[in-house]
Amino acid sequence: MTYVLAIDIGGTKLAAALVDEEGSVLRSGTRPTPRTDVMSALAALIAEVTEGGPPPEAVGIGCAGPLDLATGTVSPVNMPSWRGFPLREEVRKLTGLPTVLAGDAQCFALGEHWLGAGRDSASLLGIVVSTGIGGGLVIDGMPLLGPTGNAGHVGHMSIDPNGERCECGGRGCVERYSSGPNLARWALDNGWSPAPDEQADARALARDAAAGDPVAVAAFERGARALAGMIASTAAAVEITTVVIGGGVSAAGKVLFDPLERMLDDVAGLAFVRAVRVHQSTLGVHAALAGAARLAWQRT
């Protein structure tokens, strides 16, 4: 049996695993992402996962972005000690193995296509709805990364050119309407307040929406309409057949997915756009690690 080393790097957690060609995990480990000297923590995690085990043939890395595939560098927003950090080369030097890099949301999409809710679909859009909104495309079984590695960045597609100004500098971005903090922000601005012992976040908002709070319900409907516009636009551009949604906000379940189905039915027109099927992630937090492994297997 042969293995690859899969690595998932985020602002709060580092994860690594030895994964075989069928997607089974032999060994894995996680640790918190430190604020400084991240590479030392990553090196220790890699050693923990690989020492005494079968030698991997390649390394796949999914990392929070932005990133630049041409140079193999990353500048994760939530990791201030890494700006233009040569991650691909540093891991290649550390392991001595062929190393391939992609964004964490792109790896999420590839993992769900390989082992999850989008298994073997012809063309897939993966969306991570959390603090921000990330995305990735898998077309004919291969990730569509783009010249700099940022293809599929659907959270910053504009669904309203006259809409709200986004933190990225754009206007009317999906993230401004549908991310967890922005769902809660809009609800607070429109009269919602969580229970005294709860934080004013998307989790509390989802509970209140499930209980029928009208402002909470309206917040999710507003966010779902923005997501639907983005999905329909992406489908019209690249003819995706499947959408898989993960991330913390997806845990809202029917509160998000029921209005999303209605809104997508309303905004989609062409038959091939209306044919798109939307699913909740089945791999959850493991999807990006699975995608990183798949990336490495495709490299080999």
C-alpha positions as CSV (number, residue, x, y, z in Angstrom):
1,M,0.0,0.0,0.0
2,T,1.3,3.5,-0.9
3,Y,0.4,6.8,0.7
4,V,0.5,10.5,0.3
5,L,0.9,13.2,2.9
6,A,-2.1,15.6,3.1
7,I,-1.8,18.9,4.9
8,D,-4.6,21.4,5.8
9,I,-3.5,24.8,7.0
10,G,-6.0,27.3,8.5
11,G,-5.9,30.3,10.9
12,T,-6.9,28.2,13.9
13,K,-5.8,24.6,13.1
14,L,-3.1,22.6,11.3
15,A,-4.0,19.1,10.2
16,A,-2.0,16.3,8.5
17,A,-2.7,12.7,7.5
18,L,-1.3,9.8,5.6
19,V,-3.9,8.8,3.0
20,D,-4.0,5.9,0.6
21,E,-5.4,5.9,-3.0
22,E,-8.9,5.0,-1.8
23,G,-9.0,7.9,0.6
24,S,-8.5,5.8,3.8
25,V,-6.5,7.6,6.5
26,L,-3.7,5.5,8.1
27,R,-2.4,8.2,10.6
28,S,-3.5,11.7,11.3
29,G,-2.8,14.6,13.7
30,T,-3.9,18.1,14.5
31,R,-2.6,21.0,16.5
32,P,-3.5,24.7,17.0
33,T,-2.0,27.2,14.6
34,P,0.4,29.4,16.5
35,R,0.6,33.1,15.9
36,T,4.3,33.0,15.1
37,D,6.7,30.3,13.9
38,V,4.0,28.4,12.1
39,M,6.5,26.4,10.1
40,S,8.1,24.9,13.2
41,A,4.7,23.7,14.4
42,L,3.9,22.3,11.0
43,A,7.3,20.5,10.9
44,A,6.6,18.9,14.2
45,L,3.1,17.8,13.0
46,I,4.5,16.3,9.9
47,A,7.1,14.4,11.9
48,E,4.3,13.1,14.3
49,V,2.3,11.8,11.4
50,T,5.1,10.3,9.3
51,E,7.7,9.0,11.6
52,G,7.6,5.2,11.8
53,G,5.0,5.0,9.1
54,P,5.2,4.1,5.4
55,P,7.0,6.8,3.4
56,P,4.6,9.0,1.5
57,E,5.1,9.5,-2.3
58,A,4.0,13.1,-2.5
59,V,2.6,16.0,-0.5
60,G,-0.7,17.9,-1.1
61,I,-1.4,21.1,0.8
62,G,-4.6,23.0,1.2
63,C,-4.0,26.5,2.7
64,A,-6.1,29.5,3.5
65,G,-5.4,32.3,1.1
66,P,-4.7,34.5,-0.8
67,L,-2.0,32.4,-2.5
68,D,0.1,32.5,-5.6
69,L,0.6,29.2,-7.4
70,A,3.2,30.6,-9.7
71,T,5.5,31.2,-6.8
72,G,4.1,28.7,-4.3
73,T,3.6,31.5,-1.8
74,V,0.7,32.1,0.6
75,S,-0.5,35.1,2.6
76,P,-3.4,33.8,4.8
77,V,-5.6,36.7,6.1
78,N,-5.7,35.1,9.6
79,M,-2.0,34.3,9.8
80,P,-0.2,37.6,9.9
81,S,3.2,36.0,10.3
82,W,2.9,34.6,6.7
83,R,3.0,37.2,4.0
84,G,4.3,36.0,0.7
85,F,5.5,32.9,2.6
86,P,7.1,30.3,0.2
87,L,5.0,27.4,1.7
88,R,5.3,25.0,-1.2
89,E,9.1,25.2,-1.3
90,E,9.5,25.0,2.5
91,V,7.5,21.8,2.7
92,R,9.3,20.4,-0.3
93,K,12.6,21.0,1.3
94,L,11.4,19.6,4.6
95,T,10.0,16.4,3.2
96,G,12.1,15.9,0.0
97,L,8.9,15.0,-1.8
98,P,7.0,16.4,-4.8
99,T,4.7,19.0,-3.3
100,V,1.5,20.6,-4.7
101,L,-0.5,23.5,-3.3
102,A,-4.0,24.8,-3.6
103,G,-6.5,26.9,-1.6
104,D,-8.3,25.3,1.3
105,A,-11.7,25.9,-0.3
106,Q,-10.5,24.4,-3.6
107,C,-9.4,21.4,-1.6
108,F,-12.8,21.3,0.1
109,A,-14.4,21.0,-3.3
110,L,-12.0,18.3,-4.5
111,G,-12.5,16.3,-1.3
112,E,-16.3,16.4,-1.6
113,H,-16.0,15.4,-5.3
114,W,-13.7,12.5,-4.4
115,L,-15.3,11.1,-1.3
116,G,-18.3,13.2,-0.2
117,A,-21.6,14.6,-1.3
118,G,-20.4,15.4,-4.8
119,R,-18.8,12.1,-5.5
120,D,-18.1,11.6,-9.2
121,S,-20.2,14.5,-10.3
122,A,-19.4,15.8,-13.8
123,S,-18.7,19.4,-12.6
124,L,-18.9,20.7,-9.0
125,L,-18.9,23.9,-7.1
126,G,-17.8,23.6,-3.5
127,I,-18.7,26.5,-1.2
128,V,-17.5,27.1,2.3
129,V,-19.9,29.4,4.2
130,S,-18.3,30.5,7.4
131,T,-16.6,33.7,8.7
132,G,-16.1,34.4,5.0
133,I,-17.1,32.6,1.9
134,G,-14.7,30.5,-0.1
135,G,-15.2,28.3,-3.1
136,G,-13.6,25.9,-5.5
137,L,-14.5,24.3,-8.9
138,V,-13.9,20.7,-10.0
139,I,-14.4,20.3,-13.8
140,D,-14.2,16.8,-15.3
141,G,-12.6,15.5,-12.2
142,M,-9.8,18.1,-12.0
143,P,-9.6,21.2,-9.8
144,L,-9.8,24.5,-11.7
145,L,-7.2,26.6,-10.0
146,G,-6.5,29.5,-12.4
147,P,-3.3,31.3,-13.2
148,T,-2.6,32.4,-9.7
149,G,-4.5,29.7,-7.9
150,N,-7.5,31.8,-6.9
151,A,-10.2,30.5,-9.3
152,G,-13.5,29.7,-7.7
153,H,-13.4,32.7,-5.3
154,V,-17.1,32.9,-5.4
155,G,-17.5,34.8,-2.1
156,H,-16.5,37.9,-4.0
157,M,-18.7,37.6,-7.0
158,S,-21.0,40.6,-7.1
159,I,-24.7,39.8,-7.0
160,D,-25.7,43.5,-6.8
161,P,-23.5,46.1,-8.5
162,N,-25.3,48.8,-6.5
163,G,-25.2,46.9,-3.3
164,E,-23.2,47.2,0.0
165,R,-19.5,47.9,-0.1
166,C,-17.6,44.7,0.8
167,E,-14.5,44.4,3.1
168,C,-12.5,43.4,0.0
169,G,-13.2,46.8,-1.6
170,G,-15.8,45.5,-4.1
171,R,-19.5,46.1,-4.1
172,G,-22.4,43.7,-3.7
173,C,-20.2,40.7,-2.9
174,V,-22.0,37.5,-1.8
175,E,-19.9,37.4,1.3
176,R,-21.3,40.7,2.4
177,Y,-24.8,39.1,2.5
178,S,-24.3,35.5,3.3
179,S,-21.3,34.9,5.6
180,G,-21.9,34.2,9.2
181,P,-20.9,37.6,10.6
182,N,-22.8,39.4,7.9
183,L,-25.9,37.4,8.5
184,A,-25.7,38.3,12.2
185,R,-24.8,42.0,11.4
186,W,-27.9,42.5,9.2
187,A,-30.1,40.8,11.8
188,L,-28.8,43.0,14.6
189,D,-29.3,46.1,12.5
190,N,-32.9,45.1,11.9
191,G,-34.0,44.4,15.5
192,W,-32.8,40.9,16.3
193,S,-31.1,40.3,19.6
194,P,-29.9,36.9,20.9
195,A,-30.7,35.5,24.3
196,P,-28.8,37.1,27.2
197,D,-26.4,34.2,27.6
198,E,-25.6,33.8,23.8
199,Q,-23.2,35.5,21.5
200,A,-24.7,37.5,18.6
201,D,-23.4,35.1,15.9
202,A,-24.8,32.9,13.1
203,R,-25.2,29.9,15.4
204,A,-27.6,31.8,17.7
205,L,-29.3,33.4,14.7
206,A,-29.9,29.9,13.2
207,R,-31.5,28.7,16.4
208,D,-33.8,31.7,16.5
209,A,-34.7,31.3,12.8
210,A,-35.5,27.6,13.4
211,A,-37.8,28.8,16.3
212,G,-39.5,31.2,13.9
213,D,-38.0,34.6,14.8
214,P,-39.1,36.7,11.8
215,V,-35.9,38.8,11.6
216,A,-33.7,35.7,11.9
217,V,-35.7,34.0,9.2
218,A,-35.4,37.1,7.0
219,A,-31.7,37.2,7.5
220,F,-31.2,33.7,6.2
221,E,-33.6,34.3,3.3
222,R,-31.6,37.4,2.4
223,G,-28.3,35.4,2.6
224,A,-29.9,32.5,0.6
225,R,-30.9,34.8,-2.2
226,A,-27.4,36.1,-2.6
227,L,-26.0,32.5,-2.6
228,A,-28.7,31.5,-5.2
229,G,-27.7,34.4,-7.5
230,M,-24.0,33.4,-7.3
231,I,-24.8,29.7,-7.9
232,A,-27.0,30.5,-10.9
233,S,-24.4,32.8,-12.3
234,T,-21.6,30.2,-11.9
235,A,-23.8,27.5,-13.4
236,A,-24.5,29.7,-16.4
237,A,-20.7,30.4,-16.9
238,V,-19.2,26.9,-16.4
239,E,-22.2,24.5,-16.4
240,I,-21.8,23.0,-13.0
241,T,-24.1,20.1,-12.2
242,T,-23.6,19.9,-8.4
243,V,-23.1,22.3,-5.5
244,V,-21.8,21.2,-2.1
245,I,-22.0,23.6,0.8
246,G,-20.0,23.3,3.9
247,G,-18.6,25.5,6.6
248,G,-20.0,26.5,10.0
249,V,-23.1,28.3,8.6
250,S,-24.1,25.1,6.7
251,A,-24.8,23.6,10.1
252,A,-28.0,25.7,10.1
253,G,-29.5,23.0,8.0
254,K,-33.0,23.6,6.7
255,V,-32.9,27.2,7.9
256,L,-30.4,27.8,5.1
257,F,-31.1,25.1,2.6
258,D,-34.9,25.4,2.3
259,P,-34.9,29.1,1.4
260,L,-31.8,28.5,-0.8
261,E,-33.8,25.9,-2.8
262,R,-36.7,28.3,-3.2
263,M,-34.5,31.2,-4.2
264,L,-32.5,29.2,-6.7
265,D,-35.8,28.1,-8.3
266,D,-36.7,31.7,-8.6
267,V,-33.5,33.1,-10.1
268,A,-32.5,30.2,-12.3
269,G,-33.9,30.2,-15.8
270,L,-32.1,28.1,-18.4
271,A,-32.7,24.4,-18.2
272,F,-29.1,23.4,-17.5
273,V,-28.9,26.0,-14.7
274,R,-32.2,24.8,-13.1
275,A,-30.8,21.2,-13.2
276,V,-28.1,22.0,-10.6
277,R,-28.5,20.1,-7.4
278,V,-27.4,21.5,-4.1
279,H,-26.2,19.3,-1.2
280,Q,-24.8,19.8,2.3
281,S,-21.3,18.6,2.9
282,T,-20.9,15.1,4.2
283,L,-17.2,15.3,5.0
284,G,-17.4,18.5,7.1
285,V,-14.0,19.6,8.5
286,H,-12.3,16.6,6.8
287,A,-13.1,17.7,3.3
288,A,-10.1,20.0,2.8
289,L,-7.7,17.3,4.0
290,A,-9.3,14.7,1.7
291,G,-8.9,17.2,-1.2
292,A,-5.3,17.9,-0.4
293,A,-4.7,14.1,-0.5
294,R,-6.5,13.9,-3.8
295,L,-4.4,16.7,-5.1
296,A,-1.2,14.8,-4.2
297,W,-2.5,11.6,-5.9
298,Q,-3.2,13.5,-9.0
299,R,0.3,14.9,-8.9
300,T,1.8,11.4,-8.7
